[in-house]
């Protein structure tokens, strides 16, 4: 599924780059060599990036 139509950024590309880089959606877009145009995708992109990073974190066990 495309998240950013303006830049043709797919969800899988966004998730992959979220695991490899830090920062917000604009930072992840920059790592992909893109920048937001209309900005309508940024909220959804932020949610996906957060979700991907949370799922990649190792579970911690309380002592």
PDB file of N, H, CA, C and O in Angstrom:
ATOM      1  N   UNK A   1       0.843  -1.172   0.000  1.00  0.00           N
ATOM      2  CA  UNK A   1       0.000   0.000   0.000  1.00  0.00           C
ATOM      3  C   UNK A   1       0.896   1.247   0.000  1.00  0.00           C
ATOM      4  O   UNK A   1       1.922   1.294   0.680  1.00  0.00           O
ATOM      5  N   UNK A   2       0.492   2.233  -0.763  1.00  0.00           N
ATOM      6  H   UNK A   2      -0.340   2.195  -1.315  1.00  0.00           H
ATOM      7  CA  UNK A   2       1.228   3.489  -0.778  1.00  0.00           C
ATOM      8  C   UNK A   2       0.786   4.371   0.383  1.00  0.00           C
ATOM      9  O   UNK A   2      -0.407   4.569   0.611  1.00  0.00           O
ATOM     10  N   UNK A   3       1.762   4.896   1.108  1.00  0.00           N
ATOM     11  H   UNK A   3       2.732   4.735   0.923  1.00  0.00           H
ATOM     12  CA  UNK A   3       1.494   5.818   2.207  1.00  0.00           C
ATOM     13  C   UNK A   3       1.582   7.252   1.683  1.00  0.00           C
ATOM     14  O   UNK A   3       0.753   8.101   2.012  1.00  0.00           O
ATOM     15  N   UNK A   4       2.598   7.501   0.868  1.00  0.00           N
ATOM     16  H   UNK A   4       3.271   6.811   0.601  1.00  0.00           H
ATOM     17  CA  UNK A   4       2.801   8.832   0.291  1.00  0.00           C
ATOM     18  C   UNK A   4       2.668   8.719  -1.221  1.00  0.00           C
ATOM     19  O   UNK A   4       3.541   8.173  -1.896  1.00  0.00           O
ATOM     20  N   UNK A   5       1.575   9.238  -1.736  1.00  0.00           N
ATOM     21  H   UNK A   5       0.866   9.681  -1.187  1.00  0.00           H
ATOM     22  CA  UNK A   5       1.333   9.199  -3.173  1.00  0.00           C
ATOM     23  C   UNK A   5       2.287  10.147  -3.900  1.00  0.00           C
ATOM     24  O   UNK A   5       2.794   9.811  -4.970  1.00  0.00           O
ATOM     25  N   UNK A   6       2.531  11.304  -3.340  1.00  0.00           N
ATOM     26  H   UNK A   6       2.119  11.577  -2.471  1.00  0.00           H
ATOM     27  CA  UNK A   6       3.394  12.304  -3.981  1.00  0.00           C
ATOM     28  C   UNK A   6       4.789  11.747  -4.280  1.00  0.00           C
ATOM     29  O   UNK A   6       5.374  12.049  -5.320  1.00  0.00           O
ATOM     30  N   UNK A   7       5.315  10.933  -3.362  1.00  0.00           N
ATOM     31  H   UNK A   7       4.839  10.688  -2.517  1.00  0.00           H
ATOM     32  CA  UNK A   7       6.667  10.392  -3.490  1.00  0.00           C
ATOM     33  C   UNK A   7       6.698   8.898  -3.786  1.00  0.00           C
ATOM     34  O   UNK A   7       7.773   8.304  -3.859  1.00  0.00           O
ATOM     35  N   UNK A   8       5.538   8.293  -3.955  1.00  0.00           N
ATOM     36  H   UNK A   8       4.664   8.776  -3.896  1.00  0.00           H
ATOM     37  CA  UNK A   8       5.423   6.859  -4.208  1.00  0.00           C
ATOM     38  C   UNK A   8       6.159   6.042  -3.143  1.00  0.00           C
ATOM     39  O   UNK A   8       6.905   5.117  -3.460  1.00  0.00           O
ATOM     40  N   UNK A   9       5.936   6.401  -1.872  1.00  0.00           N
ATOM     41  H   UNK A   9       5.329   7.153  -1.614  1.00  0.00           H
ATOM     42  CA  UNK A   9       6.540   5.661  -0.757  1.00  0.00           C
ATOM     43  C   UNK A   9       5.537   4.630  -0.275  1.00  0.00           C
ATOM     44  O   UNK A   9       4.419   4.958   0.122  1.00  0.00           O
ATOM     45  N   UNK A  10       5.964   3.374  -0.320  1.00  0.00           N
ATOM     46  H   UNK A  10       6.872   3.107  -0.642  1.00  0.00           H
ATOM     47  CA  UNK A  10       5.107   2.276   0.103  1.00  0.00           C
ATOM     48  C   UNK A  10       5.275   2.021   1.597  1.00  0.00           C
ATOM     49  O   UNK A  10       6.286   2.384   2.198  1.00  0.00           O
ATOM     50  N   UNK A  11       4.276   1.398   2.170  1.00  0.00           N
ATOM     51  H   UNK A  11       3.455   1.103   1.681  1.00  0.00           H
ATOM     52  CA  UNK A  11       4.309   1.074   3.596  1.00  0.00           C
ATOM     53  C   UNK A  11       5.529   0.219   3.933  1.00  0.00           C
ATOM     54  O   UNK A  11       6.188   0.456   4.945  1.00  0.00           O
ATOM     55  N   UNK A  12       5.831  -0.762   3.103  1.00  0.00           N
ATOM     56  H   UNK A  12       5.295  -0.954   2.281  1.00  0.00           H
ATOM     57  CA  UNK A  12       6.970  -1.647   3.397  1.00  0.00           C
ATOM     58  C   UNK A  12       8.287  -0.868   3.379  1.00  0.00           C
ATOM     59  O   UNK A  12       9.181  -1.151   4.177  1.00  0.00           O
ATOM     60  N   UNK A  13       8.417   0.110   2.477  1.00  0.00           N
ATOM     61  H   UNK A  13       7.691   0.340   1.829  1.00  0.00           H
ATOM     62  CA  UNK A  13       9.634   0.940   2.437  1.00  0.00           C
ATOM     63  C   UNK A  13       9.750   1.782   3.699  1.00  0.00           C
ATOM     64  O   UNK A  13      10.830   1.919   4.272  1.00  0.00           O
ATOM     65  N   UNK A  14       8.635   2.337   4.119  1.00  0.00           N
ATOM     66  H   UNK A  14       7.757   2.226   3.654  1.00  0.00           H
ATOM     67  CA  UNK A  14       8.611   3.179   5.312  1.00  0.00           C
ATOM     68  C   UNK A  14       8.967   2.365   6.554  1.00  0.00           C
ATOM     69  O   UNK A  14       9.744   2.820   7.393  1.00  0.00           O
ATOM     70  N   UNK A  15       8.406   1.170   6.674  1.00  0.00           N
ATOM     71  H   UNK A  15       7.775   0.800   5.992  1.00  0.00           H
ATOM     72  CA  UNK A  15       8.683   0.309   7.825  1.00  0.00           C
ATOM     73  C   UNK A  15      10.154  -0.119   7.849  1.00  0.00           C
ATOM     74  O   UNK A  15      10.787  -0.114   8.905  1.00  0.00           O
ATOM     75  N   UNK A  16      10.684  -0.482   6.703  1.00  0.00           N
ATOM     76  H   UNK A  16      10.169  -0.486   5.845  1.00  0.00           H
ATOM     77  CA  UNK A  16      12.087  -0.891   6.623  1.00  0.00           C
ATOM     78  C   UNK A  16      12.999   0.241   7.058  1.00  0.00           C
ATOM     79  O   UNK A  16      13.919   0.033   7.848  1.00  0.00           O
ATOM     80  N   UNK A  17      12.750   1.429   6.550  1.00  0.00           N
ATOM     81  H   UNK A  17      12.003   1.598   5.908  1.00  0.00           H
ATOM     82  CA  UNK A  17      13.603   2.568   6.878  1.00  0.00           C
ATOM     83  C   UNK A  17      13.407   3.010   8.326  1.00  0.00           C
ATOM     84  O   UNK A  17      14.339   3.531   8.939  1.00  0.00           O
ATOM     85  N   UNK A  18      12.219   2.812   8.882  1.00  0.00           N
ATOM     86  H   UNK A  18      11.462   2.389   8.384  1.00  0.00           H
ATOM     87  CA  UNK A  18      11.971   3.153  10.287  1.00  0.00           C
ATOM     88  C   UNK A  18      12.857   2.322  11.206  1.00  0.00           C
ATOM     89  O   UNK A  18      13.303   2.804  12.247  1.00  0.00           O
ATOM     90  N   UNK A  19      13.113   1.067  10.821  1.00  0.00           N
ATOM     91  H   UNK A  19      12.751   0.675   9.976  1.00  0.00           H
ATOM     92  CA  UNK A  19      13.983   0.198  11.624  1.00  0.00           C
ATOM     93  C   UNK A  19      15.459   0.577  11.474  1.00  0.00           C
ATOM     94  O   UNK A  19      16.259   0.309  12.370  1.00  0.00           O
ATOM     95  N   UNK A  20      15.816   1.186  10.371  1.00  0.00           N
ATOM     96  H   UNK A  20      15.166   1.404   9.643  1.00  0.00           H
ATOM     97  CA  UNK A  20      17.215   1.508  10.087  1.00  0.00           C
ATOM     98  C   UNK A  20      17.638   2.907  10.506  1.00  0.00           C
ATOM     99  O   UNK A  20      18.831   3.161  10.671  1.00  0.00           O
ATOM    100  N   UNK A  21      16.697   3.813  10.680  1.00  0.00           N
ATOM    101  H   UNK A  21      15.728   3.607  10.546  1.00  0.00           H
ATOM    102  CA  UNK A  21      17.025   5.203  10.989  1.00  0.00           C
ATOM    103  C   UNK A  21      16.225   5.694  12.179  1.00  0.00           C
ATOM    104  O   UNK A  21      15.272   5.049  12.617  1.00  0.00           O
ATOM    105  N   UNK A  22      16.621   6.829  12.687  1.00  0.00           N
ATOM    106  H   UNK A  22      17.395   7.353  12.332  1.00  0.00           H
ATOM    107  CA  UNK A  22      15.885   7.475  13.759  1.00  0.00           C
ATOM    108  C   UNK A  22      15.123   8.667  13.205  1.00  0.00           C
ATOM    109  O   UNK A  22      15.109   8.915  12.000  1.00  0.00           O
ATOM    110  N   UNK A  23      14.502   9.385  14.099  1.00  0.00           N
ATOM    111  H   UNK A  23      14.514   9.183  15.078  1.00  0.00           H
ATOM    112  CA  UNK A  23      13.828  10.611  13.702  1.00  0.00           C
ATOM    113  C   UNK A  23      12.365  10.415  13.370  1.00  0.00           C
ATOM    114  O   UNK A  23      11.813   9.318  13.459  1.00  0.00           O
ATOM    115  N   UNK A  24      11.769  11.513  12.988  1.00  0.00           N
ATOM    116  H   UNK A  24      12.217  12.404  12.915  1.00  0.00           H
ATOM    117  CA  UNK A  24      10.344  11.539  12.674  1.00  0.00           C
ATOM    118  C   UNK A  24      10.117  11.160  11.217  1.00  0.00           C
ATOM    119  O   UNK A  24      11.041  10.727  10.528  1.00  0.00           O
ATOM    120  N   UNK A  25       8.877  11.326  10.752  1.00  0.00           N
ATOM    121  H   UNK A  25       8.126  11.678  11.311  1.00  0.00           H
ATOM    122  CA  UNK A  25       8.530  10.959   9.378  1.00  0.00           C
ATOM    123  C   UNK A  25       9.375  11.718   8.367  1.00  0.00           C
ATOM    124  O   UNK A  25       9.827  11.139   7.379  1.00  0.00           O
ATOM    125  N   UNK A  26       9.591  13.001   8.600  1.00  0.00           N
ATOM    126  H   UNK A  26       9.223  13.472   9.402  1.00  0.00           H
ATOM    127  CA  UNK A  26      10.394  13.779   7.655  1.00  0.00           C
ATOM    128  C   UNK A  26      11.824  13.257   7.587  1.00  0.00           C
ATOM    129  O   UNK A  26      12.432  13.261   6.517  1.00  0.00           O
ATOM    130  N   UNK A  27      12.365  12.811   8.711  1.00  0.00           N
ATOM    131  H   UNK A  27      11.871  12.808   9.581  1.00  0.00           H
ATOM    132  CA  UNK A  27      13.700  12.232   8.734  1.00  0.00           C
ATOM    133  C   UNK A  27      13.767  10.907   7.985  1.00  0.00           C
ATOM    134  O   UNK A  27      14.744  10.622   7.292  1.00  0.00           O
ATOM    135  N   UNK A  28      12.723  10.107   8.133  1.00  0.00           N
ATOM    136  H   UNK A  28      11.930  10.339   8.696  1.00  0.00           H
ATOM    137  CA  UNK A  28      12.671   8.829   7.428  1.00  0.00           C
ATOM    138  C   UNK A  28      12.517   9.081   5.923  1.00  0.00           C
ATOM    139  O   UNK A  28      13.139   8.400   5.109  1.00  0.00           O
ATOM    140  N   UNK A  29      11.696  10.050   5.567  1.00  0.00           N
ATOM    141  H   UNK A  29      11.191  10.603   6.229  1.00  0.00           H
ATOM    142  CA  UNK A  29      11.552  10.411   4.148  1.00  0.00           C
ATOM    143  C   UNK A  29      12.909  10.847   3.588  1.00  0.00           C
ATOM    144  O   UNK A  29      13.283  10.453   2.483  1.00  0.00           O
ATOM    145  N   UNK A  30      13.631  11.648   4.341  1.00  0.00           N
ATOM    146  H   UNK A  30      13.328  11.967   5.238  1.00  0.00           H
ATOM    147  CA  UNK A  30      14.943  12.125   3.891  1.00  0.00           C
ATOM    148  C   UNK A  30      15.897  10.949   3.684  1.00  0.00           C
ATOM    149  O   UNK A  30      16.678  10.942   2.732  1.00  0.00           O
ATOM    150  N   UNK A  31      15.835   9.958   4.573  1.00  0.00           N
ATOM    151  H   UNK A  31      15.201   9.964   5.346  1.00  0.00           H
ATOM    152  CA  UNK A  31      16.679   8.775   4.425  1.00  0.00           C
ATOM    153  C   UNK A  31      16.330   8.003   3.155  1.00  0.00           C
ATOM    154  O   UNK A  31      17.165   7.287   2.603  1.00  0.00           O
ATOM    155  N   UNK A  32      15.101   8.155   2.706  1.00  0.00           N
ATOM    156  H   UNK A  32      14.423   8.737   3.155  1.00  0.00           H
ATOM    157  CA  UNK A  32      14.671   7.531   1.454  1.00  0.00           C
ATOM    158  C   UNK A  32      14.986   8.417   0.245  1.00  0.00           C
ATOM    159  O   UNK A  32      14.709   8.046  -0.896  1.00  0.00           O
ATOM    160  N   UNK A  33      15.566   9.590   0.509  1.00  0.00           N
ATOM    161  H   UNK A  33      15.791   9.891   1.435  1.00  0.00           H
ATOM    162  CA  UNK A  33      15.878  10.517  -0.578  1.00  0.00           C
ATOM    163  C   UNK A  33      14.685  11.328  -1.032  1.00  0.00           C
ATOM    164  O   UNK A  33      14.655  11.827  -2.157  1.00  0.00           O
ATOM    165  N   UNK A  34      13.706  11.460  -0.160  1.00  0.00           N
ATOM    166  H   UNK A  34      13.731  11.055   0.754  1.00  0.00           H
ATOM    167  CA  UNK A  34      12.455  12.174  -0.487  1.00  0.00           C
ATOM    168  C   UNK A  34      12.198  13.254   0.551  1.00  0.00           C
ATOM    169  O   UNK A  34      12.874  13.326   1.578  1.00  0.00           O
ATOM    170  N   UNK A  35      11.209  14.093   0.265  1.00  0.00           N
ATOM    171  H   UNK A  35      10.660  14.035  -0.568  1.00  0.00           H
ATOM    172  CA  UNK A  35      10.721  15.038   1.264  1.00  0.00           C
ATOM    173  C   UNK A  35       9.226  15.200   1.071  1.00  0.00           C
ATOM    174  O   UNK A  35       8.733  15.084  -0.051  1.00  0.00           O
ATOM    175  N   UNK A  36       8.499  15.465   2.142  1.00  0.00           N
ATOM    176  H   UNK A  36       8.900  15.559   3.053  1.00  0.00           H
ATOM    177  CA  UNK A  36       7.045  15.594   2.025  1.00  0.00           C
ATOM    178  C   UNK A  36       6.671  16.742   1.089  1.00  0.00           C
ATOM    179  O   UNK A  36       7.289  17.807   1.103  1.00  0.00           O
ATOM    180  N   UNK A  37       5.657  16.499   0.287  1.00  0.00           N
ATOM    181  H   UNK A  37       5.156  15.634   0.276  1.00  0.00           H
ATOM    182  CA  UNK A  37       5.157  17.550  -0.595  1.00  0.00           C
ATOM    183  C   UNK A  37       3.891  18.163  -0.019  1.00  0.00           C
ATOM    184  O   UNK A  37       3.926  19.268   0.524  1.00  0.00           O
ATOM    185  N   UNK A  38       2.779  17.459  -0.132  1.00  0.00           N
ATOM    186  H   UNK A  38       2.750  16.562  -0.573  1.00  0.00           H
ATOM    187  CA  UNK A  38       1.512  18.027   0.360  1.00  0.00           C
ATOM    188  C   UNK A  38       1.358  17.853   1.866  1.00  0.00           C
ATOM    189  O   UNK A  38       0.659  18.636   2.508  1.00  0.00           O
ATOM    190  N   UNK A  39       2.006  16.828   2.443  1.00  0.00           N
ATOM    191  H   UNK A  39       2.574  16.191   1.922  1.00  0.00           H
ATOM    192  CA  UNK A  39       1.977  16.620   3.886  1.00  0.00           C
ATOM    193  C   UNK A  39       0.799  15.836   4.416  1.00  0.00           C
ATOM    194  O   UNK A  39       0.720  15.603   5.622  1.00  0.00           O
ATOM    195  N   UNK A  40      -0.121  15.418   3.560  1.00  0.00           N
ATOM    196  H   UNK A  40      -0.057  15.607   2.580  1.00  0.00           H
ATOM    197  CA  UNK A  40      -1.301  14.700   4.031  1.00  0.00           C
ATOM    198  C   UNK A  40      -0.970  13.319   4.591  1.00  0.00           C
ATOM    199  O   UNK A  40      -1.762  12.746   5.339  1.00  0.00           O
ATOM    200  N   UNK A  41       0.169  12.794   4.239  1.00  0.00           N
ATOM    201  H   UNK A  41       0.812  13.260   3.631  1.00  0.00           H
ATOM    202  CA  UNK A  41       0.555  11.450   4.669  1.00  0.00           C
ATOM    203  C   UNK A  41       1.313  11.427   5.990  1.00  0.00           C
ATOM    204  O   UNK A  41       1.503  10.360   6.572  1.00  0.00           O
ATOM    205  N   UNK A  42       1.744  12.574   6.465  1.00  0.00           N
ATOM    206  H   UNK A  42       1.590  13.441   5.991  1.00  0.00           H
ATOM    207  CA  UNK A  42       2.669  12.603   7.600  1.00  0.00           C
ATOM    208  C   UNK A  42       2.108  11.988   8.877  1.00  0.00           C
ATOM    209  O   UNK A  42       2.834  11.302   9.597  1.00  0.00           O
ATOM    210  N   UNK A  43       0.852  12.216   9.165  1.00  0.00           N
ATOM    211  H   UNK A  43       0.263  12.773   8.580  1.00  0.00           H
ATOM    212  CA  UNK A  43       0.272  11.652  10.388  1.00  0.00           C
ATOM    213  C   UNK A  43       0.250  10.129  10.329  1.00  0.00           C
ATOM    214  O   UNK A  43       0.627   9.463  11.294  1.00  0.00           O
ATOM    215  N   UNK A  44      -0.186   9.579   9.209  1.00  0.00           N
ATOM    216  H   UNK A  44      -0.492  10.119   8.425  1.00  0.00           H
ATOM    217  CA  UNK A  44      -0.197   8.119   9.067  1.00  0.00           C
ATOM    218  C   UNK A  44       1.224   7.565   9.062  1.00  0.00           C
ATOM    219  O   UNK A  44       1.483   6.507   9.634  1.00  0.00           O
ATOM    220  N   UNK A  45       2.136   8.275   8.420  1.00  0.00           N
ATOM    221  H   UNK A  45       1.926   9.134   7.954  1.00  0.00           H
ATOM    222  CA  UNK A  45       3.530   7.838   8.387  1.00  0.00           C
ATOM    223  C   UNK A  45       4.114   7.805   9.794  1.00  0.00           C
ATOM    224  O   UNK A  45       4.806   6.852  10.151  1.00  0.00           O
ATOM    225  N   UNK A  46       3.846   8.828  10.597  1.00  0.00           N
ATOM    226  H   UNK A  46       3.284   9.602  10.307  1.00  0.00           H
ATOM    227  CA  UNK A  46       4.330   8.863  11.981  1.00  0.00           C
ATOM    228  C   UNK A  46       3.811   7.669  12.769  1.00  0.00           C
ATOM    229  O   UNK A  46       4.558   7.053  13.530  1.00  0.00           O
ATOM    230  N   UNK A  47       2.537   7.341  12.591  1.00  0.00           N
ATOM    231  H   UNK A  47       1.931   7.841  11.973  1.00  0.00           H
ATOM    232  CA  UNK A  47       1.950   6.200  13.301  1.00  0.00           C
ATOM    233  C   UNK A  47       2.621   4.895  12.898  1.00  0.00           C
ATOM    234  O   UNK A  47       2.921   4.063  13.755  1.00  0.00           O
ATOM    235  N   UNK A  48       2.860   4.706  11.606  1.00  0.00           N
ATOM    236  H   UNK A  48       2.617   5.382  10.910  1.00  0.00           H
ATOM    237  CA  UNK A  48       3.517   3.492  11.133  1.00  0.00           C
ATOM    238  C   UNK A  48       4.941   3.381  11.638  1.00  0.00           C
ATOM    239  O   UNK A  48       5.387   2.302  12.028  1.00  0.00           O
ATOM    240  N   UNK A  49       5.650   4.487  11.630  1.00  0.00           N
ATOM    241  H   UNK A  49       5.288   5.364  11.313  1.00  0.00           H
ATOM    242  CA  UNK A  49       7.036   4.502  12.108  1.00  0.00           C
ATOM    243  C   UNK A  49       7.077   4.136  13.590  1.00  0.00           C
ATOM    244  O   UNK A  49       7.891   3.311  14.006  1.00  0.00           O
ATOM    245  N   UNK A  50       6.206   4.746  14.383  1.00  0.00           N
ATOM    246  H   UNK A  50       5.545   5.416  14.045  1.00  0.00           H
ATOM    247  CA  UNK A  50       6.135   4.442  15.811  1.00  0.00           C
ATOM    248  C   UNK A  50       5.797   2.966  16.023  1.00  0.00           C
ATOM    249  O   UNK A  50       6.433   2.284  16.826  1.00  0.00           O
ATOM    250  N   UNK A  51       4.797   2.486  15.299  1.00  0.00           N
ATOM    251  H   UNK A  51       4.280   3.040  14.646  1.00  0.00           H
ATOM    252  CA  UNK A  51       4.379   1.091  15.424  1.00  0.00           C
ATOM    253  C   UNK A  51       5.525   0.139  15.076  1.00  0.00           C
ATOM    254  O   UNK A  51       5.754  -0.846  15.778  1.00  0.00           O
ATOM    255  N   UNK A  52       6.231   0.433  14.008  1.00  0.00           N
ATOM    256  H   UNK A  52       6.045   1.233  13.438  1.00  0.00           H
ATOM    257  CA  UNK A  52       7.327  -0.436  13.583  1.00  0.00           C
ATOM    258  C   UNK A  52       8.458  -0.444  14.600  1.00  0.00           C
ATOM    259  O   UNK A  52       9.020  -1.496  14.901  1.00  0.00           O
ATOM    260  N   UNK A  53       8.785   0.706  15.118  1.00  0.00           N
ATOM    261  H   UNK A  53       8.328   1.561  14.873  1.00  0.00           H
ATOM    262  CA  UNK A  53       9.872   0.779  16.103  1.00  0.00           C
ATOM    263  C   UNK A  53       9.486   0.104  17.405  1.00  0.00           C
ATOM    264  O   UNK A  53      10.325  -0.525  18.050  1.00  0.00           O
ATOM    265  N   UNK A  54       8.229   0.226  17.800  1.00  0.00           N
ATOM    266  H   UNK A  54       7.548   0.737  17.276  1.00  0.00           H
ATOM    267  CA  UNK A  54       7.763  -0.437  19.022  1.00  0.00           C
ATOM    268  C   UNK A  54       7.805  -1.952  18.869  1.00  0.00           C
ATOM    269  O   UNK A  54       8.197  -2.660  19.797  1.00  0.00           O
ATOM    270  N   UNK A  55       7.412  -2.443  17.726  1.00  0.00           N
ATOM    271  H   UNK A  55       7.093  -1.868  16.972  1.00  0.00           H
ATOM    272  CA  UNK A  55       7.393  -3.891  17.509  1.00  0.00           C
ATOM    273  C   UNK A  55       8.799  -4.463  17.391  1.00  0.00           C
ATOM    274  O   UNK A  55       9.006  -5.652  17.632  1.00  0.00           O
ATOM    275  N   UNK A  56       9.767  -3.629  17.022  1.00  0.00           N
ATOM    276  H   UNK A  56       9.599  -2.663  16.826  1.00  0.00           H
ATOM    277  CA  UNK A  56      11.150  -4.079  16.871  1.00  0.00           C
ATOM    278  C   UNK A  56      11.910  -4.080  18.203  1.00  0.00           C
ATOM    279  O   UNK A  56      12.979  -4.681  18.308  1.00  0.00           O
ATOM    280  N   UNK A  57      11.361  -3.414  19.208  1.00  0.00           N
ATOM    281  H   UNK A  57      10.492  -2.926  19.122  1.00  0.00           H
ATOM    282  CA  UNK A  57      12.033  -3.345  20.511  1.00  0.00           C
ATOM    283  C   UNK A  57      11.962  -4.699  21.200  1.00  0.00           C
ATOM    284  O   UNK A  57      10.924  -5.359  21.177  1.00  0.00           O
ATOM    285  N   UNK A  58      13.055  -5.106  21.806  1.00  0.00           N
ATOM    286  H   UNK A  58      13.898  -4.570  21.824  1.00  0.00           H
ATOM    287  CA  UNK A  58      13.018  -6.376  22.545  1.00  0.00           C
ATOM    288  C   UNK A  58      12.148  -6.237  23.793  1.00  0.00           C
ATOM    289  O   UNK A  58      12.106  -5.181  24.425  1.00  0.00           O
ATOM    290  N   UNK A  59      11.469  -7.306  24.128  1.00  0.00           N
ATOM    291  H   UNK A  59      11.503  -8.164  23.615  1.00  0.00           H
ATOM    292  CA  UNK A  59      10.657  -7.315  25.346  1.00  0.00           C
ATOM    293  C   UNK A  59      11.583  -7.260  26.551  1.00  0.00           C
ATOM    294  O   UNK A  59      12.641  -7.889  26.570  1.00  0.00           O
ATOM    295  N   UNK A  60      11.171  -6.503  27.548  1.00  0.00           N
ATOM    296  H   UNK A  60      10.311  -5.992  27.533  1.00  0.00           H
ATOM    297  CA  UNK A  60      11.965  -6.427  28.768  1.00  0.00           C
ATOM    298  C   UNK A  60      11.197  -7.127  29.880  1.00  0.00           C
ATOM    299  O   UNK A  60       9.969  -7.077  29.936  1.00  0.00           O
ATOM    300  N   UNK A  61      11.927  -7.764  30.739  1.00  0.00           N
ATOM    301  H   UNK A  61      12.925  -7.805  30.693  1.00  0.00           H
ATOM    302  CA  UNK A  61      11.339  -8.495  31.857  1.00  0.00           C
ATOM    303  C   UNK A  61      11.693  -7.751  33.138  1.00  0.00           C
ATOM    304  O   UNK A  61      12.859  -7.457  33.405  1.00  0.00           O
ATOM    305  N   UNK A  62      10.671  -7.456  33.917  1.00  0.00           N
ATOM    306  H   UNK A  62       9.724  -7.695  33.700  1.00  0.00           H
ATOM    307  CA  UNK A  62      10.907  -6.767  35.192  1.00  0.00           C
ATOM    308  C   UNK A  62      11.514  -7.743  36.187  1.00  0.00           C
ATOM    309  O   UNK A  62      11.107  -8.901  36.276  1.00  0.00           O
ATOM    310  N   UNK A  63      12.484  -7.255  36.922  1.00  0.00           N
ATOM    311  H   UNK A  63      12.814  -6.314  36.849  1.00  0.00           H
ATOM    312  CA  UNK A  63      13.162  -8.110  37.906  1.00  0.00           C
ATOM    313  C   UNK A  63      12.441  -8.092  39.227  1.00  0.00           C
ATOM    314  O   UNK A  63      12.868  -8.754  40.174  1.00  0.00           O
TER     315      UNK A  63
END
